[in-house]
Amino acid sequence: MNRNNSGTLLDKSIDETKQGDVFFQEQLAKKESNKHFYIESYGCQMNFSDSEIVASILGEMGYAATKDMHQSDLILINTCSIREKAEDTVRKRLRVFDKVKEQKPGTLVGVLGCMAERLKTKLLEQERLVDLVIGPDAYRSLPQLVADASGGEKGVNVLLSREETYADINPVRLNSNGVTAFISIMRGCNNMCSFCIVPFTRGRERSREPFSIVAEATELFNKGYREVTLLGQNVDSYLWENPETKETVNFAQLLDLTAKIHPDLRVRFSTSHPKDITDEVLHTMASRENICNYIHLPVQSGNSRVLDLMNRTYDRDWYMERVESIYRIIPDCAISSDMIAGFCTETEEEHQDTLSMMEFAKYSMSYMFFYSERPGTLAARKYEDDIPLDIKKRRLNEIIRLQNQISFKHNQNDIGKTFRVLIEGDSKKSDQDFKGRNSQNKMIIFPKSEGLKTGMYCNVKVTDATSATLKGTLVV
Ligand code: SF4
């Protein structure tokens, strides 16, 4: 996983709050708490989930959440380091927080996540007004570090752990629509893709104890949630071993355990790795109606020589065989992907291999970027970032253009089909319409109807489609 969801917690919350942001309503009601924290999150879903762990720890410390950074005593930013642009965004936000701090001395500012882990104490030298630098495995030290910082001492903890999974901490659902939630099942990554900073900022892989995952999903279901997404950098290498009995639980078994909670609880997962995804997982998906028929399977490049330079540990043929197996075992499965354009020494022909891979795999959607060299990665140490920016951009535009064509065709093929949809709330464009997704993770917009509300399932017949969205009518 190195997908970068460009969006702040705040942007999303304003939109989704209108649809009953359970957590913030509760927090706003917590008038008695005289300490408030404000948090923004950037990057992948793991970071958004970590912010929910942080919110839980701060809640235990008596902090209530606020959406108004001027009202807060503690301003936190959970950062991404996957591309240079992600870190530039963080620095711009720190300028905004500086002003708040000048107006309200004593306000603490903390940097969390992958940028904190990558830069460590250097961040304090570069950003004088930052009081806290805390890495993804050190959030339990928040109480001590906040106390130190309140006393004027800078608080830093960037120790990576081989055990930490925060399994005993009940995340506080930030920005929740009360219907869908993410559950992190593991942390870290043992792969060493040469372009990726994640193994350095999130450490070695460790799988969370499965029963705490099933307990969390069950609690969510009992609270009215109807969909959980199991999260990990590489969920296919999930493997938990019982320290006493040495019994193990692999990803397919965890998927099945979660799906057994209730047939009305949808189960999704992200992110898969082509090297590790097994037929056992695919057959488990095919055997359970409530495990959604959608797989995010990053390819990064369609060329074997480039994949080798990326240290992805599979080649073009292996990936194509995995795609064929997915469509053979789950014919109506939707696959999405990640692509990097213009990796070191990539030739025009090798770029064409990525385009032809996209046509072969028929992705429903993808995350697409041009290569951004990250300090400290294998690629930065071994290869020259030699593809000129204009060629990187041209290749990326070709990938995006092709993906839009494939997505449009993929969605057009759905016209006339009826899907079971989980209502997630009002459409952004009109509160006369609902929005919800089908099993293939496609958003469908359809007119509201008496008796239906957020969190319910209904059947929708697709009547129209763009490359991004399906439109439909209710089938009663
Ligand atoms: S090292 Fe590879 S598998 Fe691991 S997070 Fe990075 S891109 Fe994903």
Boltz pocket constraint, residues with backbone or C-beta under 6 A from the ligand:
constraints:
  - pocket:
      binder: B
      contacts: [[A, 1], [A, 2], [A, 189], [A, 190], [A, 191], [A, 192], [A, 193], [A, 196], [A, 197], [A, 198], [A, 199], [A, 233], [A, 234], [A, 273]]
      max_distance: 6.0
